Amino acid sequence: MQETPLFLGLTRPPKFFGLPVGYFIGLALGTVIPFVGLDDPRFLAIGIIAYPPLWLVADRNPHLFEVVAGVFSTTPRTKNFKINGGNRYVA
């Protein structure tokens, strides 16, 4: 059932300009907002350059940002986080 066209079409993430929403928001935050704030057209060039690699990554894993957000929101910090400067799971 998971390979039928109907199932694949209904579970496909929504896209803007060929990128899933998470990728598109990341691209917009990294290019459009600095362009408007600093009035520097180089940020638009960065967006044009960054679009193809983002599209290739999104083609392989369209749910990457959702997975990363889930991991960061559900993985607790360890007790020695402040001592080591990060999570350390080794005894």
Residue pairs with C-beta under 8 A, 6 or more apart in sequence:
1 7
2 8
12 62
13 20
13 21
13 22
13 62
13 63
14 20
14 21
15 21
15 24
16 24
17 24
17 51
18 55
18 58
19 27
19 51
19 54
19 55
19 58
20 58
20 62
20 63
20 65
22 64
22 65
22 66
23 54
23 57
23 58
23 62
23 64
23 65
26 54
26 65
27 47
27 50
27 51
27 54
30 43
30 46
30 47
30 50
31 43
31 44
31 46
31 47
31 50
32 43
32 44
32 47
34 40
34 43
35 41
35 43
35 44
57 64
58 64
61 67
75 87
77 87
78 87
78 88
78 89
80 88
81 87
